Amino acid sequence: MKISSIDLEGESVYGYLDDGVIRVPKPEFLVLYPDLKSVLAAEAYAELASTDIAETVSITEAVFEPLIPNPGRIFCVGINFLAHMKEMGREPPDYPWLFTRFADSQVGHGQPMLRPPESEKFDFEGELAVVIGKVTHRVKAADALDYVAGYSCFNDGSIRDYQRHSTQFTAGKNFYHSGSFGPWLVTTDEIPDPTALNLETRLNGEVMQQAPINDLKFDIPALIEYCSIFCRLQPGDVISTGTPGGVGFARTPPVWLKPGDTIEVEIDGIGVLENPIVDYKQE
């Protein structure tokens, strides 16, 4: 099943994909399950698919929100693909390098990612996002995938000079609307083995990153186990698993995102997350 969060005439709603459209349930269902997180928590996928439909919205006309508009937590993993470690000149770490993103640092599929006026060093990072489906605490890696609701695409847009202002990545990873998340959740019944997926990032149609998900130093079960040790993960929490080699700053000369560019993250079995790049303008 594929489920998206969209803006429908100014209201944040969600729906499931069916034959090129997003089927949005009637208000009575949205009262029971007001957001996608509540659907995940109740595992109400069958109910969603069988409910009466209030609206159908073409995928090409939908205004996508970030997949989880109101996440409790977004954990991102730094330097987790082996090829990315090599281009960074890093040795494999003993533990995952984690940082957090805030909800308003993201946009949905098709919405502009914003280059801030403070820096031109705006970089792309195509990633696979894991969405938690159940309360997850002190779970062992062998059981960790049982707690996953599904997978999506993620672009961990990074302001590289701000990222390096300290040993913590927070500043460079949280500029307003600098990243993206979507376009939809693909439930685990459609992706039983996420390591079989391949990721590709394209800038204006040119392939910049390409790697199998199995190139991760810390795989998805290991990441869930680690995060669930110190944190009681909730439905709708997100773990973005890291980016492959080929990021813009590691190139000679560096390649930075600029207004007029289009950046795409494609993961087979999921789809394409596409965003235009524009300059931030003060609201």
N, C-alpha and C positions, 0 to 999 in steps of 0.2 A: 504494500500500500504506500502511496505517496501523499503526503499532507503538507499544505503550505499555509503560512500566515499572510494575510493580505489586508490592505486598506480598502474598504468598500464604502464609498461615499462618506469618508471621514471616520468610519467606525473600524476598529481593529477586530477582524474576524479570522476564521480559518476554514479550510475545506479540503476535500480530497480530490485528487486528479482522476479524471475519467474521460478518455477519448478526446483529449485536447482542451478540456474545460476543467475549471475548479468548481466543484459542487459545494456550495455553502449551505449548512443546515439551517432549519427554521429557528426563529428566536427562542422557542421553547427548549430546544436542545442546547442552545447557547447559554440559557439560564442555568441548566444543569452543569454544563461544562463551558465556562466562560472564556477559556483560552486553551491553547494547545497543551500547555503543561498539565491542565486538569484532565484532558483526554488521555495523556500518557500515564498519569498517576492511577487512573481507573482502568487502564488497558481497555478503553472503550472503542476499540477500532471497529469491531463488528457493529456496534450500535451506530457509530458514525456512518458506516457504509450503508446501513439500512434505514437511516432516518429520512424523514421527508425533507425535500430540498426547497429552500427559499429562493436561492439565486444560483445561476450558473454564469461563470465569468471565463471568457476565453483566456488561455494562458498568454497569448500575445497582447492582451489588453489589460491584464491584471496589474495592479500596483502592489508589488511584493514588499512585505516588511521583512526584517531579519527573521529567520526561521522561528526562533524563540524570542519574541520581542521583549519579554520580561524575565530573563534568566536570573536565577539566584546566584549562580557562579559561572564564570567562563574561565577555565584554566587552559593556558596555552603552554606547549612544550617547546623549549628552545633547543636548537641544535640536536635534533633527534634522528634525522636521516643521516646515514653514514656518509653519503656523498657530500652532504652539506657540511658535515664535520671536517671533511678533507679540504674543501674550498675555504673554510674558516681557519684552517690550521690548528684545529682543536683535537685533543685526545678524547676518546670516548669517556664520558663521565661515569662515576659510580652510581649516581642517582639521577632521576630526571630533573632537568632544569625547568622549573615552573615559573610562570608569571601570570598575571590576571589581566583580562580586558573588562572594560565597563560596557554596559548595555548600549549607551549612546555613542560608543565608538564605532558602531556597526550600522550598515544599511542593508537593505534587501537587494535581491536580484534586480538588475535594471536601473537601480537608483545610483546617483553619482557618488563616487568616493571623492572626498574633498582634500585637495592639497592645501596645507595651511600656509599663511603668508610668512611664517617664521623660517621656513626651510624649503629648499628645492630637492632635498635628498629623500624623496618619497619613493619607497620601494614596495615591491609585491612579494607575497609569500603564499603560494597555493598550498592548501592543506586539506586533509580529511578531518571532519568534525564528528565526534561521537556524542550522541545525545543519550543521557541517562533516562531510564524509564521507571526505575523503582528506587525506593530508599536503599542506599548502598553504604554500609559501614563495616569496615574490617573484613572485606570480602577477599577470598583467595583468588589468585589469577585463574586457577582451573575452573572457577565458577563465574568469573567476572562477566562474560558475555551474556549470561542469563539476565543481567541487570541493564542491558542496553536496549533502548527503544528503537534506535536506528541511526542512520548516518546521513551526512550532508557535506556540501562543499563549504570551504572557508577561505577567505583571503585576509591574512594577517598583515594588512597594510602597515608599514613601519616608517617612521620618521627617523632615519638612521643617526643623524647627529644628536638628536635628543635622546635616542636610545643609549648613546654612549656618554651621556652626562654623568652617569654613575654606574656602579656595578649592577644596579637594578634596572630593568627594562621598562618600568611602568610609564614614564613620560613619553617615550617614543612609540609606545604601543596603544595609546589611548586618546590621541587627538580625535576631536569630534568628527564622526562619519568618515574615518580613515580606513576602516575595514569593511568587509561584507560577509554575509552568511546566508546560504540558501542554495538553490531556490526552494527546495522542499526536503522534507524528511523521507527517507526510504526505510521502511521498517525491516527488521532483521530477518523476517521470513523471506524477503527478496534478496538479502545479502547474508547468507549463512557464514561466509568466510571473507571478512574484509581484507585479509592479506592477499587475496587473489585480485584485488582491484589495482588499477593503474591510474596515475595522476598526471595531468598535463596542464601547464600554464602557458597561455599565449598572450603576447602583447601586440596589438594591432595585427593579429593573425600569425605572427611569428612565434614558433615554439621556443620558450625560454626555460621551462622546467619539464622534465619527463622522468618518471620513476615509478617502480612498483611499490606498493605500500609495504611489502615485506622487506624493504630496505631500512626499516626502523630499528634503531638500537634498542629502544624499549617499546615492545609491541603493545597493542591495545589492552589485553588482559593485565599486563604488568603495570600500565599506567593507571588503570582503574584500581588495582590492588593498592598501589602506592598512595593515590589520592584518598582512598577510602580509609586509610589508616588514620590520617590526621583530620579528616573532614567527613561529615555525614552527608553524603551526596543525596540530592533530591531529584525527583522527576523534573526534567527540563534543564538540569545542569549540563554543561558542555565541557568536553575535553577536546581541544584541537591538537592534533598529534604531531605537529612539526612540519617543516617544509623541506623539499628536496634541494639538491644543488641547483645552481643556475640563477640565483637571485641577482638583482640588478647591481648591487654595490660590489659584488665579487667579480664583476666583469671588467675588462680592460678595453676601452674606457668604461666607467660605470654607466649603467642605464637607469635613469630615474623616470618615474611616472610624471607626466606633464599634461596640462589641459589639452583636450582633443584626443587623447589616447583612449583605447578600449582594452581592458584587461579581462581575460577569461580564465576560469579554473574549471577544468573538466575532469570528472572521475567517472570511469566507465561503470555502468550499473546505477549511477545516480543522475548525472546530467551535467549541464553547464551553468556556472555562476558567472554572469557577465555584468560589468559595470563600466560606465564612462568615467573619465577623470576630469574634474573641473576645479577651478580655484575656489577656495572658501571666500565667501563674502559676508561681512558682518551683518547680522540680522538686526 
